[in-house]
Amino acid sequence: MNYFERALDNALSIRIANNLLEQVLNGELRPGDQVVESIYAEQYETSRSPVREAIYLLATEGIIERVPRKGAFIKGYTLDDMKDLLDVRNHLEMLAAERLENPSKEKGTLKEMKAVLTKMTKTKSYTEYTHLNYQFHFLIFKLSNSPVLNDMYSKIALPLLRIQVIHFSNKEIIEKSIIEHTSIYECLKNDDLDQLKSILRKHTEDVIFSVRNKQL
């Protein structure tokens, strides 16, 4: 999934940003690792400018931290940071759920959600599952018909990916997650909004528990 398509017109910068993001999610780049412009410029056979733009994108999204006179580094997150992000996600989702009226009537979006859910059941990659999880939850916001909530959720997308990729690195958690997402889909399809809210709250609690003793 491309998280930067609206940010810049430079296709190379976007490709570099997406590749750097994947390196972070799969553990090739760890918190505190320096991102050196010249190294990536050589790797992509380009000038430093597209790399600098990619670093800027990731810095604005909370993945990279730019330190004056030292350079750019992969940002780390404390447990408190993670809890705050997950709380924000949960509150936004609860607001989205409150705005749902008859989601069963939104056949097109539910079809999209079912397609994402099918991919979630088939993928063998926990990083791909993490991306699919984001897409699934984004469709809940789409169902709310609130551009403001959609935009707010998009703004915390990448930090959330950082947290959830740890959560989904456990195969048993993915199996449990698939069951929960299937239940969420069924709740939406059947307009069972009270049960939906209950599942969404439990969903966030499980992620916090999973990463409790880890730092990003």
Backbone bond lengths (Angstrom), bond angles and torsions (degrees), N, CA, C in turn:
res aa  C-N    CA-C-N  psi(-1)  N-CA   C-N-CA  omega(-1)  CA-C   N-CA-C  phi
1 M - - - 1.471 - - 1.524 109.83 -
2 N 1.332 115.76 136.65 1.455 120.29 179.67 1.524 109.64 -94.56
3 Y 1.334 116.19 114.72 1.462 121.14 -177.68 1.517 112.39 -92.85
4 F 1.339 117.11 0.37 1.459 119.73 -172.47 1.521 113.20 -122.84
5 E 1.314 118.59 10.71 1.461 119.90 -171.29 1.520 113.43 -62.52
6 R 1.335 118.48 -25.48 1.470 120.25 179.55 1.525 112.42 -92.57
7 A 1.336 116.49 -4.08 1.465 119.34 -170.77 1.522 113.77 -84.52
8 L 1.331 116.79 -42.42 1.458 120.53 -175.35 1.523 110.05 -140.73
9 D 1.332 115.67 158.04 1.462 120.42 175.05 1.525 111.25 -88.51
10 N 1.336 117.07 -13.05 1.456 121.61 -175.74 1.527 109.76 -79.59
11 A 1.328 116.76 105.95 1.471 121.57 -176.58 1.525 111.51 -63.34
12 L 1.333 117.43 -36.61 1.458 120.09 -179.11 1.519 110.96 -67.07
13 S 1.306 117.41 -42.25 1.469 120.76 178.13 1.523 110.72 -60.53
14 I 1.328 116.43 -41.22 1.460 120.80 179.18 1.515 110.51 -65.62
15 R 1.339 116.52 -41.24 1.472 119.76 179.07 1.522 110.73 -63.92
16 I 1.325 117.25 -42.24 1.463 121.04 178.61 1.522 110.21 -63.83
17 A 1.339 116.58 -42.57 1.469 120.65 179.51 1.526 110.75 -61.95
18 N 1.331 117.17 -44.36 1.463 120.49 178.48 1.527 111.96 -63.91
19 N 1.326 116.56 -39.33 1.470 119.95 179.26 1.525 111.74 -68.10
20 L 1.325 116.36 -39.84 1.467 119.78 176.01 1.526 110.66 -63.39
21 L 1.316 116.05 -40.89 1.462 120.21 177.85 1.530 110.48 -59.69
22 E 1.328 116.95 -44.49 1.467 120.09 179.52 1.527 111.17 -63.17
23 Q 1.326 116.92 -36.98 1.465 120.38 177.48 1.525 111.10 -63.91
24 V 1.315 115.73 -35.37 1.471 119.83 176.84 1.526 110.05 -68.85
25 L 1.319 116.66 -45.49 1.461 120.74 -175.55 1.527 112.55 -68.07
26 N 1.341 116.82 -34.90 1.466 118.14 -179.23 1.527 113.43 -90.46
27 G 1.332 116.20 2.70 1.461 119.92 173.68 1.516 115.89 90.67
28 E 1.327 117.33 1.31 1.474 118.97 177.08 1.525 110.92 -66.01
29 L 1.315 115.53 -36.08 1.464 121.45 174.53 1.518 108.29 -110.90
30 R 1.332 115.45 127.01 1.459 121.29 -176.11 1.531 110.30 -110.62
31 P 1.323 117.64 161.64 1.464 120.33 175.84 1.526 111.73 -53.18
32 G 1.327 115.83 131.57 1.462 120.80 -179.07 1.515 113.91 94.64
33 D 1.349 117.37 -15.86 1.465 119.81 177.35 1.529 109.91 -66.59
34 Q 1.323 115.69 139.26 1.456 119.85 -179.91 1.527 110.22 -87.48
35 V 1.317 115.92 139.83 1.464 122.27 175.74 1.528 106.90 -104.43
36 V 1.319 115.82 106.41 1.463 121.87 -173.85 1.525 109.79 -95.84
37 E 1.325 116.16 120.93 1.462 121.31 -175.81 1.522 112.32 -55.28
38 S 1.327 117.07 -45.87 1.470 120.43 -174.34 1.524 111.77 -63.34
39 I 1.313 117.43 -36.31 1.463 121.23 -179.49 1.524 110.74 -65.21
40 Y 1.334 116.18 -45.64 1.465 119.69 -178.78 1.522 111.67 -74.28
41 A 1.338 117.39 -30.81 1.456 120.41 175.79 1.533 109.82 -62.85
42 E 1.336 115.95 -41.25 1.468 120.15 177.91 1.530 110.54 -67.83
43 Q 1.315 116.38 -40.90 1.464 121.01 -178.85 1.526 111.56 -61.51
44 Y 1.338 116.30 -39.68 1.466 120.45 -178.54 1.534 112.63 -96.59
45 E 1.314 115.76 5.41 1.464 122.28 177.89 1.539 110.71 52.36
46 T 1.309 114.03 54.46 1.457 120.51 -178.22 1.527 109.56 -142.30
47 S 1.312 115.98 178.65 1.459 120.20 174.61 1.529 108.56 -78.33
48 R 1.326 116.46 176.84 1.459 119.94 179.59 1.523 112.45 -74.56
49 S 1.328 117.76 -19.51 1.460 121.13 -173.80 1.539 113.70 -58.49
50 P 1.345 119.68 -49.43 1.471 118.92 178.71 1.531 112.59 -63.62
51 V 1.340 116.75 -34.16 1.466 120.81 177.84 1.525 109.34 -66.87
52 R 1.335 116.00 -42.79 1.464 120.61 179.33 1.533 110.30 -61.18
53 E 1.328 116.75 -40.09 1.469 120.92 178.53 1.532 110.45 -66.34
54 A 1.343 116.87 -39.42 1.469 120.59 178.37 1.524 110.55 -63.81
55 I 1.324 116.04 -41.86 1.471 120.62 178.03 1.516 110.24 -63.65
56 Y 1.325 116.71 -40.12 1.462 121.02 177.84 1.534 110.69 -60.48
57 L 1.335 116.40 -44.82 1.464 120.55 179.00 1.523 111.13 -58.72
58 L 1.322 115.95 -47.20 1.465 120.16 -177.81 1.522 111.83 -69.76
59 A 1.331 116.61 -28.60 1.469 119.71 176.63 1.530 110.26 -69.95
60 T 1.334 116.75 -40.98 1.463 119.64 179.74 1.527 111.60 -68.34
61 E 1.341 116.70 -22.57 1.470 120.83 -179.34 1.531 112.60 -95.59
62 G 1.329 117.14 2.47 1.455 119.84 175.18 1.518 115.68 83.64
63 I 1.329 117.43 19.28 1.462 121.08 179.35 1.525 111.13 -99.14
64 I 1.312 115.90 -34.50 1.467 122.28 179.61 1.517 109.25 -118.05
65 E 1.329 115.29 144.14 1.461 121.68 176.51 1.526 108.39 -115.24
66 R 1.322 116.39 125.60 1.464 120.71 -179.90 1.524 108.58 -96.87
67 V 1.323 115.42 122.27 1.461 121.82 -178.25 1.527 108.74 -107.80
68 P 1.334 117.94 119.71 1.471 120.88 -178.73 1.532 112.26 -52.07
69 R 1.324 115.77 132.61 1.470 125.26 176.69 1.529 113.38 65.49
70 K 1.327 117.36 6.41 1.468 119.82 177.87 1.517 113.10 -121.47
71 G 1.322 117.20 -37.51 1.455 119.52 177.75 1.514 113.05 128.75
72 A 1.328 114.92 -161.56 1.462 121.93 -177.58 1.524 109.63 -109.84
73 F 1.329 116.00 135.55 1.461 121.30 -176.10 1.532 110.04 -134.44
74 I 1.338 115.83 149.80 1.457 120.07 175.31 1.525 108.61 -66.70
75 K 1.311 115.36 126.55 1.460 121.02 -175.28 1.522 111.67 -77.33
76 G 1.329 116.08 141.65 1.453 121.37 174.72 1.515 110.86 -102.48
77 Y 1.326 116.28 156.45 1.457 121.60 178.57 1.521 110.03 -124.18
78 T 1.319 116.47 132.96 1.463 120.95 176.53 1.528 108.87 -80.59
79 L 1.326 115.77 169.77 1.457 120.38 177.66 1.531 110.51 -61.09
80 D 1.333 117.21 -39.55 1.463 120.34 177.52 1.530 111.19 -62.61
81 D 1.341 116.12 -40.88 1.467 120.27 176.68 1.528 110.25 -58.10
82 M 1.330 115.03 -45.65 1.461 120.06 -177.11 1.525 111.06 -64.31
83 K 1.324 115.95 -43.74 1.463 119.98 179.16 1.521 110.76 -62.05
84 D 1.333 116.61 -41.44 1.461 120.33 179.64 1.532 110.95 -62.57
85 L 1.335 116.52 -44.87 1.462 120.46 179.54 1.523 111.28 -62.18
86 L 1.327 115.48 -43.33 1.465 119.50 -179.76 1.518 111.51 -68.03
87 D 1.339 116.77 -35.21 1.462 120.18 176.04 1.531 110.65 -64.42
88 V 1.336 115.63 -41.93 1.463 119.96 177.92 1.528 109.92 -61.75
89 R 1.349 115.79 -45.87 1.466 119.48 178.51 1.519 110.94 -58.88
90 N 1.333 116.42 -44.38 1.452 120.85 -178.39 1.527 111.66 -63.41
91 H 1.343 116.74 -44.29 1.468 120.36 179.28 1.525 111.06 -63.49
92 L 1.342 116.30 -40.69 1.459 119.46 178.55 1.526 111.03 -64.18
93 E 1.337 115.78 -41.08 1.465 118.92 179.31 1.524 111.89 -67.45
94 M 1.322 116.27 -37.05 1.460 118.93 176.84 1.531 110.60 -63.86
95 L 1.330 116.43 -39.79 1.467 119.97 176.38 1.529 110.65 -63.07
96 A 1.347 115.43 -42.08 1.467 119.26 177.95 1.522 110.58 -62.38
97 A 1.344 116.29 -43.16 1.464 120.67 179.81 1.528 111.43 -62.85
98 E 1.348 116.76 -36.43 1.460 120.42 178.98 1.531 111.70 -65.31
99 R 1.315 116.51 -26.92 1.459 120.49 -178.35 1.523 112.84 -86.90
100 L 1.308 116.89 -8.23 1.467 119.88 177.71 1.521 109.95 -73.25
101 E 1.303 116.03 138.44 1.461 120.18 177.34 1.529 110.82 -117.34
102 N 1.306 116.65 -66.96 1.466 120.88 177.48 1.528 109.00 -130.17
103 P 1.340 116.83 71.44 1.472 118.61 -177.31 1.528 113.52 -58.33
104 S 1.329 116.67 -22.92 1.466 119.89 179.83 1.525 112.07 -60.97
105 K 1.334 116.60 -22.28 1.464 120.47 -179.69 1.528 112.75 -79.28
106 E 1.343 116.08 -16.17 1.472 120.57 -177.63 1.531 109.39 -85.67
107 K 1.325 115.21 70.52 1.473 120.80 -172.60 1.527 112.79 -60.47
108 G 1.327 116.43 -40.08 1.468 119.61 -177.66 1.514 112.71 -63.79
109 T 1.338 116.00 -46.74 1.468 120.12 -179.80 1.523 111.11 -67.61
110 L 1.327 116.91 -38.67 1.468 119.84 177.61 1.530 110.95 -64.98
111 K 1.320 116.69 -33.43 1.466 120.08 175.77 1.524 110.37 -65.44
112 E 1.340 116.40 -41.72 1.470 120.78 175.79 1.528 110.21 -60.17
113 M 1.327 115.80 -44.69 1.458 121.00 -178.63 1.527 111.28 -62.51
114 K 1.317 116.54 -41.63 1.463 120.95 178.50 1.520 110.78 -63.03
115 A 1.333 116.92 -38.99 1.465 121.07 178.96 1.524 110.96 -64.86
116 V 1.347 116.34 -42.23 1.467 120.46 177.56 1.528 109.97 -64.19
117 L 1.322 116.56 -42.96 1.465 121.51 179.69 1.529 110.90 -60.58
118 T 1.311 116.64 -39.65 1.472 120.61 178.02 1.527 110.72 -62.46
119 K 1.329 116.71 -42.54 1.467 120.80 177.29 1.521 110.98 -63.42
120 M 1.338 116.09 -37.11 1.468 120.66 179.81 1.530 110.75 -62.50
121 T 1.322 116.66 -35.88 1.468 120.15 -178.96 1.531 111.91 -74.91
122 K 1.341 117.03 -19.57 1.464 120.19 -173.68 1.524 114.37 -101.12
123 T 1.330 117.33 -26.82 1.463 119.00 -174.33 1.527 112.10 -67.63
124 K 1.328 115.30 145.52 1.468 121.73 176.81 1.524 111.13 -104.93
125 S 1.325 116.62 -1.11 1.463 122.27 -176.70 1.523 110.36 -103.80
126 Y 1.327 117.30 124.07 1.456 118.79 -179.77 1.528 112.21 -71.95
127 T 1.344 117.49 -25.35 1.462 118.51 175.66 1.529 110.41 -71.45
128 E 1.326 116.86 -40.41 1.461 119.57 175.84 1.532 110.05 -64.70
129 Y 1.326 116.27 -38.34 1.464 119.82 178.06 1.528 110.42 -61.22
130 T 1.325 116.31 -38.59 1.465 120.99 178.85 1.524 111.08 -61.41
131 H 1.340 116.32 -42.90 1.466 120.23 177.20 1.534 110.90 -64.23
132 L 1.330 116.48 -43.28 1.461 120.74 179.89 1.530 111.05 -63.71
133 N 1.340 115.85 -37.21 1.458 120.34 176.91 1.529 110.64 -59.63
134 Y 1.335 116.52 -43.27 1.469 120.14 177.57 1.528 110.38 -61.14
135 Q 1.349 116.63 -45.80 1.460 120.34 -179.63 1.527 111.32 -59.94
136 F 1.331 116.23 -41.30 1.464 121.29 -179.73 1.528 110.54 -60.87
137 H 1.335 115.87 -48.86 1.460 119.17 -177.74 1.524 111.55 -69.94
138 F 1.328 116.72 -30.65 1.463 119.30 176.84 1.533 110.32 -61.96
139 L 1.327 117.13 -33.39 1.461 120.79 179.57 1.524 111.92 -68.28
140 I 1.336 117.15 -26.40 1.465 119.73 173.39 1.526 109.15 -63.81
141 F 1.332 115.38 -42.28 1.469 119.58 177.95 1.531 110.69 -66.75
142 K 1.311 115.93 -36.28 1.468 119.51 177.46 1.523 110.54 -61.14
143 L 1.330 116.30 -39.69 1.459 121.18 179.22 1.534 112.05 -64.48
144 S 1.328 115.96 -25.84 1.475 119.56 -178.92 1.520 112.42 -72.70
145 N 1.338 116.13 -16.20 1.471 121.85 -179.06 1.526 112.28 57.66
146 S 1.344 115.69 34.24 1.464 120.37 178.93 1.530 109.64 -116.42
147 P 1.337 118.35 103.96 1.468 120.70 177.62 1.535 112.36 -57.74
148 V 1.331 116.59 -34.14 1.466 120.45 -179.11 1.530 110.04 -65.05
149 L 1.325 117.89 -47.93 1.465 121.12 179.62 1.523 110.95 -65.43
150 N 1.324 116.50 -39.67 1.472 119.88 176.34 1.522 111.04 -57.62
151 D 1.325 115.43 -46.04 1.462 120.80 -177.86 1.528 111.10 -66.11
152 M 1.335 116.73 -42.24 1.462 120.54 -179.81 1.522 111.17 -63.74
153 Y 1.326 116.33 -40.48 1.467 119.83 179.05 1.526 110.78 -65.73
154 S 1.322 116.53 -39.87 1.467 120.77 179.11 1.527 111.46 -61.72
155 K 1.330 116.74 -33.58 1.459 120.88 -176.96 1.530 113.14 -68.46
156 I 1.337 117.60 -23.78 1.470 119.47 179.27 1.525 111.47 -106.84
157 A 1.321 116.33 12.37 1.468 120.76 -174.14 1.522 112.97 -58.19
158 L 1.329 117.62 -51.50 1.458 119.86 -172.76 1.527 113.48 -71.03
159 P 1.340 119.29 -43.21 1.468 117.61 173.15 1.533 112.32 -58.68
160 L 1.334 117.39 -35.75 1.460 120.13 177.31 1.528 111.14 -64.94
161 L 1.324 116.30 -39.24 1.465 119.52 177.20 1.522 110.88 -59.34
162 R 1.331 116.40 -40.10 1.461 121.19 179.54 1.524 111.35 -58.76
163 I 1.326 115.42 -40.32 1.462 120.48 -179.54 1.528 110.70 -74.01
164 Q 1.325 115.95 -46.65 1.458 119.83 -172.00 1.523 113.38 -72.55
165 V 1.326 117.07 -24.19 1.463 118.30 178.40 1.531 110.42 -66.07
166 I 1.338 117.50 -30.22 1.465 120.80 173.32 1.528 109.59 -69.82
167 H 1.308 115.66 -45.11 1.470 121.22 -179.81 1.522 110.92 -57.44
168 F 1.335 117.19 -42.85 1.463 121.11 -174.35 1.532 113.81 -90.72
169 S 1.322 117.08 6.27 1.469 119.02 176.76 1.529 111.36 -74.12
170 N 1.323 116.40 -8.66 1.464 122.59 177.96 1.536 108.79 -99.32
171 K 1.336 116.43 120.81 1.467 121.54 -176.40 1.526 111.96 -59.03
172 E 1.343 116.73 -39.09 1.466 120.03 -178.70 1.535 110.98 -65.03
173 I 1.324 116.18 -34.35 1.466 119.99 178.26 1.520 110.18 -67.24
174 I 1.339 116.98 -38.70 1.464 119.85 177.82 1.521 110.28 -62.97
175 E 1.323 116.91 -42.51 1.472 119.90 178.93 1.526 110.72 -60.40
176 K 1.320 116.38 -43.03 1.471 120.95 178.00 1.527 110.66 -66.24
177 S 1.341 115.66 -39.52 1.457 121.15 -179.21 1.529 111.27 -63.15
178 I 1.319 116.91 -39.51 1.463 120.46 179.30 1.526 110.36 -61.32
179 I 1.323 116.01 -41.45 1.475 120.20 177.40 1.529 110.26 -61.35
180 E 1.344 116.33 -44.61 1.466 120.75 -179.30 1.529 111.40 -64.56
181 H 1.335 116.69 -42.14 1.462 119.42 -179.30 1.527 111.42 -68.53
182 T 1.315 116.06 -33.66 1.465 119.48 174.78 1.528 109.82 -63.05
183 S 1.334 116.11 -40.75 1.471 120.56 178.11 1.524 111.17 -65.22
184 I 1.335 116.77 -40.32 1.465 120.65 177.63 1.528 109.98 -60.40
185 Y 1.324 115.89 -45.64 1.467 120.78 179.21 1.529 110.63 -59.82
186 E 1.336 116.41 -44.74 1.472 120.27 -179.29 1.528 111.09 -64.80
187 C 1.339 116.65 -38.09 1.470 120.09 177.10 1.527 110.90 -60.79
188 L 1.312 116.54 -43.85 1.459 120.87 179.91 1.528 110.85 -67.01
189 K 1.307 115.62 -41.92 1.461 119.95 -179.24 1.531 111.80 -64.95
190 N 1.353 115.31 -29.94 1.466 120.28 -177.28 1.534 113.41 -105.09
191 D 1.338 116.88 7.99 1.474 122.36 179.51 1.528 112.84 58.83
192 D 1.333 116.47 33.36 1.474 121.03 178.53 1.525 108.31 -93.35
193 L 1.318 116.07 80.54 1.464 121.29 -170.14 1.526 113.32 -77.03
194 D 1.323 117.90 -31.07 1.467 120.02 177.54 1.524 110.83 -64.62
195 Q 1.312 116.25 -45.41 1.466 120.24 177.95 1.527 110.90 -65.69
196 L 1.318 116.29 -36.71 1.465 121.08 177.14 1.523 111.00 -57.05
197 K 1.327 117.37 -48.52 1.461 121.68 -178.59 1.522 110.86 -62.57
198 S 1.306 117.08 -39.56 1.456 121.54 179.10 1.524 111.08 -62.50
199 I 1.313 116.93 -43.74 1.470 121.33 179.84 1.522 110.47 -66.04
200 L 1.326 117.31 -41.99 1.461 120.84 -178.89 1.526 111.55 -62.67
201 R 1.340 117.25 -40.77 1.470 120.46 177.88 1.531 110.48 -62.75
202 K 1.319 116.79 -46.54 1.466 121.55 -179.40 1.517 110.73 -63.44
203 H 1.310 115.90 -34.36 1.462 123.09 179.62 1.532 110.65 -57.95
204 T 1.322 116.04 -47.77 1.466 121.11 -179.66 1.526 111.09 -67.31
205 E 1.313 117.43 -41.33 1.467 121.34 178.39 1.527 111.32 -58.78
206 D 1.314 116.98 -39.17 1.469 121.25 -179.64 1.525 111.45 -65.06
207 V 1.343 116.74 -39.22 1.470 119.76 179.68 1.523 109.83 -66.22
208 I 1.329 117.58 -43.61 1.468 121.27 179.24 1.531 110.17 -59.86
209 F 1.306 116.70 -44.63 1.468 121.13 179.45 1.525 110.63 -61.81
210 S 1.327 116.62 -40.28 1.462 121.49 -176.21 1.527 112.48 -64.33
211 V 1.339 117.11 -36.29 1.469 120.01 -174.77 1.516 112.55 -105.22
212 R 1.333 116.86 11.43 1.479 121.90 -171.83 1.535 113.06 -51.54
213 N 1.303 118.36 -43.74 1.459 121.46 -175.26 1.518 113.99 -101.43
214 K 1.343 115.67 18.67 1.456 119.38 -179.37 1.514 109.60 -121.49
215 Q 1.334 115.30 153.27 1.463 121.36 174.29 1.504 107.59 -122.36
216 L 1.351 116.33 143.87 1.456 121.96 178.83 1.521 110.68 -92.14
